Amino acid sequence: MQRSKTTRLNTPPYKVEVKNSTMYTFASNGPKGIFVKEVVITPLIKSGYYNFGFGDACPDGSIDDEVETNNGDLIKVFATIISIIEDFLEGNPGSTLYFTGSTPQRTVVYNIILKRYYLQFSRKYLITGIQRVNNILSETEYNPIEVEEYEGFFVRKK
């Protein structure tokens, strides 16, 4: 995957290695060192829907999605994640990606990024969220002004 342009976060992404059409790797390079990050996109039960998993690569081949690297490059990491999302959705028209944080705090961070860049994202992508209403999960149109919390998000190309 060759992306040299800056992403919607106005920060150039890291160079990404595409291992196959559903696995991407890049290296976070910051004050604490170099950390290999992996994105794995796996199909969900519903056809055309995929889970977007992300975390630090572990020596045993697994991914740690709960580690807090705090490597001082959060914006660049998110710019890279966005470039991967764009690449996947461009290469898989009609697909929908689902993502949520591995912890409630991480889901809040994703929501903050979506709110901050919603106008830019929404030009090209339809974003919906999963909300719990009366203890029932439902998919609703994402509203960046809403105070309600989301438990996860879907993104698909318009």
Secondary structure, DSSP 8 states (H G I E B T S, - for coil): ----S--TTSS-----EEEETTEEEEEEEETTEEEEEEEEEEE-SSTTEEEEEEEEE-TTS-EESS-----S-HHHHHHHHHHHHHHHHHHSTT-EEEE--SSHHHHHHHHHHHHHHHHHHTTTEEEEEEEEETTEEEEEE--TT--S--SEEEEEE-
